[in-house]
């Protein structure tokens, strides 16, 4: 019947359709009976391995003896006969495979359920529920420890909090690639789970901002524990995109960034700018606009200080430079403190004030001496 119409090799004889329908029906019934016999005495893991072997064998035989249009239909019939009656048993054991991190079994389950119409949906939902529960329980433990400390967070607790979420995301993103072929449905469920995990902790925005501060501050031990600051920043930004309270994170991040820039305590300006680039990608252009203005102020100050020193007829009594920070761009209080300057420093301030007024008519400087160093 397959070769009855040699002139039309891709269109089998009409009689072949009748044969095919009967063959597919008997194939499904045959493997359904075999499945019930096999699963009654074996584990689900053994059953899946048996089914996968039989599917490969049937596909090879079909390709050799049936018309090419029948191969996928036979595969579907075999899968339906083996899997449809036992889907509940497969879904029930999924949690065991996830807990054991049994990637061989998880990959095999994915490949088999992919053959069943809508077979992956319950698997994706179970995967999401498992990751959410795991992450929420882990963060809850860290939150309890942090709550006991009030606002006096230990660097180790900040790092553990952030790396718990980062590690969870990396682990299951790797599982999706290795076991589920990078399936977009599983990727989406992981993103949803990470968003829910971060949303379960009101402290997440502050803790992640403080973790970024630890990575970017020069005298912090956090970046010495990492092989590469750049890699750590990339990993952090991979989870920041799942943070719903980005505005809260931005408030804390801007405060710490301002502190580093004013104190000159950044691990490097390159690392700071790299972080801004990553934030632009993960959080959006509007998110980083104010942060970038802080860097612009610093660049303009360097030029302004060069011009100031060049305008002086004599050298100043002390080493002096001024940071001119735009009001509204820096998360600082504009209220100056009562501060009695030493005579030499007061002379420098007066000289700079006169120089600045000559260049910018109508602008007013509020001196924040408490931030000087």
ROGU-418327 format. One record per residue (C-alpha): residue number from 1; x, y, z; residue in three letters. Coordinates in nm, 2 decimals, padded with zeros to 4 digits. Layout:
# residues N
PT	NUM	X	Y	Z	ala
...
***
This chain:
# residues 373
PT	1	00.00	00.00	00.00	unk
PT	2	00.29	00.23	00.07	unk
PT	3	00.45	00.18	-00.27	unk
PT	4	00.13	00.14	-00.47	unk
PT	5	00.16	00.49	-00.62	unk
PT	6	00.53	00.53	-00.71	unk
PT	7	00.45	00.84	-00.92	unk
PT	8	00.33	01.01	-00.61	unk
PT	9	00.56	00.89	-00.33	unk
PT	10	00.44	01.15	-00.08	unk
PT	11	00.07	01.06	-00.13	unk
PT	12	-00.01	00.69	-00.03	unk
PT	13	-00.29	00.50	-00.19	unk
PT	14	-00.64	00.58	-00.06	unk
PT	15	-00.66	00.22	00.09	unk
PT	16	-00.36	00.31	00.31	unk
PT	17	-00.57	00.55	00.50	unk
PT	18	-00.81	00.28	00.61	unk
PT	19	-00.52	00.06	00.71	unk
PT	20	-00.36	00.34	00.90	unk
PT	21	-00.67	00.42	01.10	unk
PT	22	-00.70	00.05	01.21	unk
PT	23	-00.33	00.03	01.28	unk
PT	24	-00.32	00.34	01.50	unk
PT	25	-00.62	00.22	01.70	unk
PT	26	-00.46	-00.12	01.76	unk
PT	27	-00.13	00.03	01.84	unk
PT	28	-00.28	00.26	02.11	unk
PT	29	-00.47	-00.04	02.27	unk
PT	30	-00.16	-00.26	02.26	unk
PT	31	00.06	-00.01	02.44	unk
PT	32	-00.21	00.08	02.69	unk
PT	33	-00.24	-00.28	02.80	unk
PT	34	00.14	-00.31	02.81	unk
PT	35	00.16	00.00	03.02	unk
PT	36	-00.08	-00.13	03.28	unk
PT	37	00.11	-00.45	03.31	unk
PT	38	00.45	-00.28	03.34	unk
PT	39	00.36	00.00	03.58	unk
PT	40	00.20	-00.25	03.83	unk
PT	41	00.54	-00.39	03.92	unk
PT	42	00.78	-00.10	03.86	unk
PT	43	00.85	00.25	03.98	unk
PT	44	00.75	00.56	03.78	unk
PT	45	01.11	00.63	03.70	unk
PT	46	01.15	00.27	03.55	unk
PT	47	00.82	00.31	03.37	unk
PT	48	00.92	00.63	03.20	unk
PT	49	01.25	00.48	03.09	unk
PT	50	01.06	00.18	02.94	unk
PT	51	00.82	00.41	02.76	unk
PT	52	01.09	00.62	02.61	unk
PT	53	01.27	00.31	02.49	unk
PT	54	00.95	00.17	02.33	unk
PT	55	00.88	00.51	02.17	unk
PT	56	01.22	00.52	02.01	unk
PT	57	01.19	00.16	01.89	unk
PT	58	00.84	00.21	01.74	unk
PT	59	00.95	00.53	01.57	unk
PT	60	01.24	00.34	01.41	unk
PT	61	01.02	00.06	01.29	unk
PT	62	00.75	00.30	01.16	unk
PT	63	01.01	00.49	00.96	unk
PT	64	01.12	00.17	00.80	unk
PT	65	00.79	00.00	00.72	unk
PT	66	00.52	00.27	00.71	unk
PT	67	00.46	00.58	00.50	unk
PT	68	00.65	00.89	00.62	unk
PT	69	00.33	01.06	00.70	unk
PT	70	00.25	00.79	00.96	unk
PT	71	00.55	00.82	01.18	unk
PT	72	00.43	01.11	01.40	unk
PT	73	00.09	00.96	01.42	unk
PT	74	00.22	00.63	01.54	unk
PT	75	00.44	00.81	01.80	unk
PT	76	00.13	00.99	01.92	unk
PT	77	-00.07	00.67	01.95	unk
PT	78	00.21	00.50	02.15	unk
PT	79	00.24	00.80	02.38	unk
PT	80	-00.13	00.81	02.43	unk
PT	81	-00.16	00.44	02.51	unk
PT	82	00.13	00.45	02.75	unk
PT	83	00.09	00.79	02.92	unk
PT	84	-00.28	00.90	02.91	unk
PT	85	-00.40	00.65	03.18	unk
PT	86	-00.11	00.73	03.41	unk
PT	87	-00.07	01.11	03.39	unk
PT	88	-00.18	01.15	03.75	unk
PT	89	00.09	00.91	03.87	unk
PT	90	00.35	01.10	03.68	unk
PT	91	00.25	01.44	03.82	unk
PT	92	00.23	01.29	04.17	unk
PT	93	00.60	01.18	04.16	unk
PT	94	00.72	01.51	04.01	unk
PT	95	00.77	01.66	04.36	unk
PT	96	01.00	01.37	04.46	unk
PT	97	01.21	01.43	04.15	unk
PT	98	01.24	01.80	04.23	unk
PT	99	01.34	01.75	04.59	unk
PT	100	01.60	01.49	04.48	unk
PT	101	01.71	01.72	04.20	unk
PT	102	01.69	01.40	03.98	unk
PT	103	01.76	01.57	03.65	unk
PT	104	01.77	01.25	03.44	unk
PT	105	01.41	01.17	03.55	unk
PT	106	01.29	01.53	03.52	unk
PT	107	01.43	01.55	03.16	unk
PT	108	01.27	01.22	03.07	unk
PT	109	00.93	01.33	03.22	unk
PT	110	00.95	01.65	03.02	unk
PT	111	01.02	01.47	02.69	unk
PT	112	00.73	01.23	02.75	unk
PT	113	00.47	01.48	02.86	unk
PT	114	00.56	01.70	02.57	unk
PT	115	00.40	01.43	02.35	unk
PT	116	00.07	01.46	02.54	unk
PT	117	-00.16	01.75	02.44	unk
PT	118	-00.14	02.01	02.73	unk
PT	119	00.06	01.76	02.92	unk
PT	120	00.33	02.01	03.02	unk
PT	121	00.09	02.26	03.18	unk
PT	122	00.04	02.07	03.51	unk
PT	123	00.41	02.01	03.52	unk
PT	124	00.48	02.38	03.49	unk
PT	125	00.24	02.47	03.76	unk
PT	126	00.38	02.21	04.00	unk
PT	127	00.74	02.33	03.92	unk
PT	128	00.63	02.69	03.99	unk
PT	129	00.46	02.60	04.32	unk
PT	130	00.77	02.41	04.43	unk
PT	131	01.01	02.69	04.36	unk
PT	132	00.79	02.95	04.52	unk
PT	133	00.75	02.75	04.84	unk
PT	134	01.13	02.68	04.85	unk
PT	135	01.22	03.04	04.80	unk
PT	136	00.96	03.19	05.03	unk
PT	137	01.06	02.96	05.32	unk
PT	138	01.43	03.04	05.27	unk
PT	139	01.37	03.41	05.26	unk
PT	140	01.14	03.39	05.57	unk
PT	141	01.43	03.24	05.77	unk
PT	142	01.66	03.52	05.66	unk
PT	143	01.39	03.78	05.73	unk
PT	144	01.35	03.65	06.09	unk
PT	145	01.73	03.69	06.15	unk
PT	146	01.73	04.04	06.00	unk
PT	147	01.42	04.15	06.20	unk
PT	148	01.60	04.05	06.53	unk
PT	149	01.88	04.29	06.44	unk
PT	150	01.66	04.60	06.38	unk
PT	151	01.85	04.83	06.14	unk
PT	152	02.19	04.70	06.24	unk
PT	153	02.22	04.45	05.95	unk
PT	154	02.53	04.23	05.94	unk
PT	155	02.71	04.22	05.60	unk
PT	156	02.69	03.84	05.61	unk
PT	157	02.31	03.85	05.65	unk
PT	158	02.27	04.09	05.37	unk
PT	159	02.49	03.88	05.14	unk
PT	160	02.30	03.56	05.25	unk
PT	161	01.96	03.71	05.18	unk
PT	162	02.06	03.82	04.82	unk
PT	163	02.25	03.51	04.73	unk
PT	164	01.96	03.29	04.84	unk
PT	165	01.74	03.44	04.57	unk
PT	166	02.03	03.46	04.32	unk
PT	167	02.13	03.10	04.38	unk
PT	168	01.77	02.98	04.36	unk
PT	169	01.72	03.15	04.02	unk
PT	170	02.05	03.02	03.88	unk
PT	171	01.98	02.67	04.00	unk
PT	172	01.64	02.64	03.84	unk
PT	173	01.73	02.84	03.53	unk
PT	174	02.00	02.58	03.47	unk
PT	175	01.75	02.30	03.53	unk
PT	176	01.52	02.45	03.27	unk
PT	177	01.81	02.45	03.02	unk
PT	178	01.94	02.11	03.10	unk
PT	179	01.61	01.92	03.16	unk
PT	180	01.34	02.11	02.98	unk
PT	181	01.52	02.22	02.67	unk
PT	182	01.50	02.59	02.76	unk
PT	183	01.12	02.57	02.72	unk
PT	184	00.97	02.92	02.73	unk
PT	185	00.68	02.81	02.94	unk
PT	186	00.90	02.69	03.22	unk
PT	187	01.11	03.00	03.19	unk
PT	188	00.80	03.21	03.24	unk
PT	189	00.69	03.00	03.54	unk
PT	190	01.04	03.06	03.70	unk
PT	191	01.01	03.43	03.64	unk
PT	192	00.66	03.43	03.80	unk
PT	193	00.80	03.23	04.10	unk
PT	194	01.09	03.47	04.15	unk
PT	195	00.86	03.77	04.14	unk
PT	196	00.64	03.61	04.41	unk
PT	197	00.94	03.51	04.62	unk
PT	198	01.07	03.87	04.62	unk
PT	199	00.73	04.01	04.68	unk
PT	200	00.69	03.79	04.99	unk
PT	201	00.96	04.00	05.17	unk
PT	202	00.90	04.37	05.24	unk
PT	203	01.27	04.39	05.31	unk
PT	204	01.38	04.27	04.96	unk
PT	205	01.43	04.61	04.80	unk
PT	206	01.65	04.74	05.09	unk
PT	207	01.85	04.42	05.12	unk
PT	208	01.93	04.40	04.75	unk
PT	209	02.03	04.77	04.75	unk
PT	210	02.26	04.70	05.04	unk
PT	211	02.40	04.40	04.87	unk
PT	212	02.49	04.61	04.57	unk
PT	213	02.65	04.86	04.81	unk
PT	214	02.86	04.58	04.96	unk
PT	215	02.97	04.48	04.61	unk
PT	216	03.06	04.83	04.50	unk
PT	217	03.22	04.97	04.81	unk
PT	218	03.60	04.96	04.82	unk
PT	219	03.64	04.86	05.18	unk
PT	220	03.38	04.59	05.18	unk
PT	221	03.47	04.22	05.20	unk
PT	222	03.17	04.12	04.98	unk
PT	223	03.35	04.16	04.65	unk
PT	224	03.66	03.98	04.78	unk
PT	225	03.44	03.68	04.84	unk
PT	226	03.35	03.68	04.47	unk
PT	227	03.56	03.58	04.19	unk
PT	228	03.45	03.87	03.98	unk
PT	229	03.25	04.18	04.08	unk
PT	230	03.11	04.21	03.72	unk
PT	231	02.97	03.85	03.75	unk
PT	232	02.81	03.93	04.09	unk
PT	233	02.65	04.25	03.95	unk
PT	234	02.51	04.06	03.65	unk
PT	235	02.37	03.79	03.88	unk
PT	236	02.21	04.06	04.10	unk
PT	237	02.05	04.24	03.80	unk
PT	238	01.92	03.90	03.68	unk
PT	239	01.68	03.90	03.98	unk
PT	240	01.62	04.28	04.01	unk
PT	241	01.40	04.26	03.70	unk
PT	242	01.16	04.05	03.91	unk
PT	243	01.14	04.31	04.18	unk
PT	244	00.80	04.48	04.18	unk
PT	245	00.91	04.76	04.43	unk
PT	246	01.18	04.90	04.20	unk
PT	247	01.11	05.26	04.32	unk
PT	248	01.18	05.15	04.68	unk
PT	249	01.50	04.98	04.56	unk
PT	250	01.60	05.29	04.37	unk
PT	251	01.56	05.51	04.68	unk
PT	252	01.80	05.30	04.88	unk
PT	253	02.04	05.25	04.59	unk
PT	254	02.06	05.62	04.52	unk
PT	255	02.14	05.69	04.88	unk
PT	256	02.42	05.44	04.89	unk
PT	257	02.55	05.55	04.55	unk
PT	258	02.56	05.91	04.67	unk
PT	259	02.75	05.80	04.98	unk
PT	260	03.01	05.62	04.78	unk
PT	261	03.06	05.90	04.53	unk
PT	262	03.09	06.17	04.79	unk
PT	263	03.33	05.96	05.01	unk
PT	264	03.52	05.83	04.70	unk
PT	265	03.48	05.48	04.84	unk
PT	266	03.37	05.30	04.52	unk
PT	267	03.56	04.99	04.42	unk
PT	268	03.60	05.16	04.08	unk
PT	269	03.41	05.41	03.87	unk
PT	270	03.40	05.15	03.59	unk
PT	271	03.22	04.91	03.82	unk
PT	272	02.97	05.19	03.91	unk
PT	273	02.90	05.27	03.55	unk
PT	274	02.87	04.90	03.46	unk
PT	275	02.60	04.87	03.73	unk
PT	276	02.41	05.16	03.59	unk
PT	277	02.42	05.00	03.24	unk
PT	278	02.28	04.67	03.39	unk
PT	279	02.01	04.87	03.58	unk
PT	280	01.91	05.04	03.26	unk
PT	281	01.85	04.70	03.10	unk
PT	282	01.68	04.53	03.40	unk
PT	283	01.48	04.83	03.53	unk
PT	284	01.45	05.07	03.24	unk
PT	285	01.59	05.41	03.12	unk
PT	286	01.37	05.62	03.35	unk
PT	287	01.49	05.43	03.65	unk
PT	288	01.86	05.53	03.59	unk
PT	289	01.81	05.89	03.47	unk
PT	290	01.86	06.04	03.81	unk
PT	291	02.15	05.81	03.89	unk
PT	292	02.32	05.91	03.57	unk
PT	293	02.28	06.28	03.67	unk
PT	294	02.49	06.21	03.98	unk
PT	295	02.78	06.09	03.76	unk
PT	296	02.74	06.39	03.54	unk
PT	297	02.77	06.62	03.84	unk
PT	298	03.10	06.45	03.94	unk
PT	299	03.24	06.49	03.59	unk
PT	300	03.15	06.86	03.57	unk
PT	301	03.30	06.91	03.92	unk
PT	302	03.64	06.78	03.80	unk
PT	303	03.64	07.04	03.52	unk
PT	304	03.51	07.32	03.75	unk
PT	305	03.78	07.25	04.01	unk
PT	306	04.05	07.26	03.74	unk
PT	307	03.92	07.60	03.63	unk
PT	308	03.90	07.73	03.99	unk
PT	309	04.26	07.64	04.07	unk
PT	310	04.38	07.79	03.73	unk
PT	311	04.21	08.12	03.82	unk
PT	312	04.39	08.16	04.15	unk
PT	313	04.69	08.40	04.16	unk
PT	314	04.84	08.21	04.46	unk
PT	315	04.81	07.86	04.59	unk
PT	316	04.55	07.79	04.86	unk
PT	317	04.67	07.72	05.22	unk
PT	318	04.51	07.37	05.21	unk
PT	319	04.44	07.11	04.95	unk
PT	320	04.08	07.20	04.85	unk
PT	321	03.82	07.09	04.60	unk
PT	322	03.44	07.13	04.59	unk
PT	323	03.17	06.89	04.49	unk
PT	324	02.88	07.08	04.33	unk
PT	325	02.57	06.85	04.35	unk
PT	326	02.24	06.93	04.18	unk
PT	327	01.95	06.97	04.41	unk
PT	328	01.70	06.70	04.35	unk
PT	329	01.94	06.46	04.19	unk
PT	330	02.11	06.36	04.51	unk
PT	331	01.93	06.20	04.81	unk
PT	332	02.08	06.45	05.06	unk
PT	333	01.93	06.69	05.31	unk
PT	334	01.98	07.05	05.19	unk
PT	335	01.97	07.18	05.54	unk
PT	336	02.32	07.31	05.63	unk
PT	337	02.45	07.23	05.98	unk
PT	338	02.60	07.49	06.21	unk
PT	339	02.97	07.45	06.15	unk
PT	340	03.27	07.67	06.25	unk
PT	341	03.53	07.63	05.97	unk
PT	342	03.90	07.67	06.04	unk
PT	343	04.04	07.99	05.91	unk
PT	344	04.24	07.83	05.63	unk
PT	345	03.94	07.63	05.51	unk
PT	346	03.71	07.93	05.54	unk
PT	347	03.94	08.12	05.30	unk
PT	348	03.92	07.84	05.04	unk
PT	349	03.54	07.83	05.07	unk
PT	350	03.52	08.21	05.02	unk
PT	351	03.75	08.20	04.72	unk
PT	352	03.55	07.92	04.56	unk
PT	353	03.22	08.10	04.64	unk
PT	354	03.35	08.41	04.46	unk
PT	355	03.47	08.21	04.16	unk
PT	356	03.14	08.02	04.13	unk
PT	357	02.93	08.33	04.15	unk
PT	358	03.13	08.49	03.88	unk
PT	359	03.05	08.20	03.65	unk
PT	360	02.69	08.13	03.74	unk
PT	361	02.49	08.44	03.81	unk
PT	362	02.17	08.37	04.01	unk
PT	363	02.27	08.03	04.14	unk
PT	364	02.32	07.97	04.52	unk
PT	365	02.54	07.72	04.69	unk
PT	366	02.43	07.55	05.01	unk
PT	367	02.74	07.42	05.18	unk
PT	368	02.70	07.08	05.35	unk
PT	369	03.02	07.09	05.56	unk
PT	370	02.91	06.77	05.75	unk
PT	371	02.98	06.57	05.43	unk
PT	372	03.33	06.70	05.37	unk
PT	373	03.64	06.49	05.41	unk
***
